[in-house]
Amino acid sequence: MGIFSTIMTKIFGHAEAAPASGSAGSTAASPIDTNASSATPSAPSTPVDVDAVLTRLAAEKGQPLNWRTSIVDLLKLLDMDSSLDARKHLAQELHYSESTEDSAAMNVWLIRQVMQKLAENGGKVPEELRH
């Protein structure tokens, strides 16, 4: 499973465990094929409020994590490897075409791209987080 697939699994899985407020109570993500090496998981049957899930996780962490603008903090929030190598791998997975040596530019692109891809795959992501 690729890094982005893991991000989706963790976020959508937390939505299953504790549906966002205002939902019908049975927000269930579709099963994810863990045998596919880099396949993107199936979109959930109902939109997952990504902002609500991540805000709740951040509150539970008890440490300030700026996941809205930092790919490093998003990965830390999800208990994932946030090293430069992991981020370079994620950039490759998401088809980043610029130099990965400029990690600041890559990181800005990555957080926006991850949010956009979450929205494309069944996540309810505020517009300001996608651009």
Residue pairs with C-beta under 8 A, 6 or more apart in sequence:
1 9
1 34
1 36
1 37
1 38
2 37
2 38
2 39
2 93
3 80
3 86
3 89
3 90
3 93
4 40
4 90
4 93
4 94
4 114
4 117
5 32
5 38
5 39
5 40
5 41
6 78
6 80
7 74
7 75
7 78
7 80
7 114
7 118
8 32
8 40
8 41
8 118
8 121
8 123
9 32
9 41
10 78
10 79
10 80
11 48
11 50
11 53
11 54
11 78
11 118
11 123
12 29
12 41
12 44
12 48
12 122
12 123
13 29
14 53
14 56
14 57
15 27
15 29
15 44
15 48
15 49
15 53
16 27
16 28
16 29
18 56
19 25
19 26
19 27
20 27
20 48
20 49
20 52
20 53
21 52
23 46
23 49
24 46
27 44
27 46
27 48
28 44
28 45
28 46
29 41
29 42
29 44
29 45
29 48
29 122
30 41
30 42
30 43
30 44
30 45
31 42
32 41
32 42
33 39
33 41
33 42
38 93
40 117
40 121
41 121
43 121
43 122
44 122
46 122
47 122
47 123
47 124
48 122
48 123
48 124
49 123
49 124
50 115
50 118
50 119
50 123
50 124
50 125
50 129
51 124
51 125
51 126
51 129
54 67
54 74
54 77
57 77
57 78
58 65
58 67
58 77
61 77
65 73
65 74
65 76
65 77
66 73
67 73
67 74
67 77
68 111
68 129
69 111
70 107
70 111
71 82
71 87
71 90
71 107
71 110
71 111
71 114
72 82
72 87
72 107
73 82
74 111
74 114
75 81
75 82
75 86
75 87
76 82
80 86
84 103
87 103
87 106
87 107
87 110
88 100
88 106
90 110
90 114
91 100
91 106
91 109
91 110
92 100
94 110
94 113
94 114
94 117
96 106
96 109
96 110
96 113
98 105
98 106
98 109
99 106
100 106
112 129
112 130
112 131
115 125
115 129
115 130
116 125
116 130
118 125
119 125
119 130
